[in-house]
Amino acid sequence: AEPGDIIETIVRVMLFVIGAISVIMIIVGGIRYTISQGDSGKLTTAKHTIMYSIVGLLVAIFAYAIVSFIVDRFV
């Protein structure tokens, strides 16, 4: 196996794990948002959970794109 294949496999596994965690956290944030009953503190916490989960997912996708680009170019 080439080093590029190993790196790409590791990155894919990490992207899958991060994606799964992000989806779970988005669901948790949605549940918190639903059961907050109008409490502004709980609403803010729920919104932050959802926002940070989406940002984390986007960072993971961009990291995968960057690593794939580098591996394709240099390996």
C-alpha positions as CSV (number, residue, x, y, z in Angstrom):
1,A,0.0,0.0,0.0
2,E,1.2,3.5,-0.9
3,P,1.5,6.2,1.7
4,G,-1.1,8.2,-0.1
5,D,-3.7,5.4,0.1
6,I,-3.0,5.0,3.8
7,I,-3.4,8.7,4.5
8,E,-6.6,8.9,2.4
9,T,-8.1,5.9,4.3
10,I,-7.3,7.4,7.6
11,V,-8.8,10.7,6.6
12,R,-12.0,9.0,5.3
13,V,-12.5,7.1,8.5
14,M,-12.0,10.3,10.5
15,L,-14.4,12.2,8.3
16,F,-17.0,9.4,8.8
17,V,-16.6,9.6,12.6
18,I,-16.7,13.4,12.7
19,G,-19.8,13.3,10.4
20,A,-21.5,10.8,12.6
21,I,-20.8,12.8,15.8
22,S,-21.9,16.0,14.1
23,V,-25.2,14.5,13.0
24,I,-25.8,13.2,16.5
25,M,-25.0,16.6,18.0
26,I,-27.4,18.3,15.6
27,I,-30.1,15.9,16.7
28,V,-29.3,16.6,20.4
29,G,-29.4,20.3,19.7
30,G,-32.8,19.9,18.0
31,I,-34.2,18.0,20.9
32,R,-32.8,20.6,23.3
33,Y,-34.4,23.3,21.2
34,T,-37.7,21.5,21.2
35,I,-37.8,20.9,25.0
36,S,-36.5,24.3,26.0
37,Q,-40.0,25.7,26.5
38,G,-39.1,29.2,25.7
39,D,-36.3,29.5,28.2
40,S,-33.8,31.9,26.6
41,G,-30.8,30.3,28.2
42,K,-31.7,26.8,27.0
43,L,-32.6,28.2,23.5
44,T,-29.2,29.8,23.2
45,T,-27.4,26.6,24.3
46,A,-29.4,24.6,21.7
47,K,-28.7,27.0,18.9
48,H,-25.0,27.0,19.7
49,T,-24.9,23.2,19.8
50,I,-26.5,23.1,16.3
51,M,-24.3,25.9,14.9
52,Y,-21.0,24.4,16.3
53,S,-22.0,21.0,14.9
54,I,-22.6,22.4,11.5
55,V,-19.3,24.3,11.6
56,G,-17.4,21.2,12.7
57,L,-18.9,19.2,9.9
58,L,-17.9,21.9,7.3
59,V,-14.4,22.0,8.7
60,A,-14.1,18.2,8.4
61,I,-15.4,18.3,4.8
62,F,-12.9,21.1,3.9
63,A,-10.1,19.2,5.6
64,Y,-10.9,16.1,3.6
65,A,-10.9,18.2,0.4
66,I,-7.6,19.7,1.2
67,V,-5.9,16.4,2.1
68,S,-7.3,14.7,-1.0
69,F,-6.0,17.6,-3.2
70,I,-2.5,17.4,-1.6
71,V,-2.4,13.6,-1.8
72,D,-3.4,13.6,-5.5
73,R,-0.9,16.3,-6.4
74,F,2.2,15.1,-4.4
75,V,1.8,11.4,-4.0
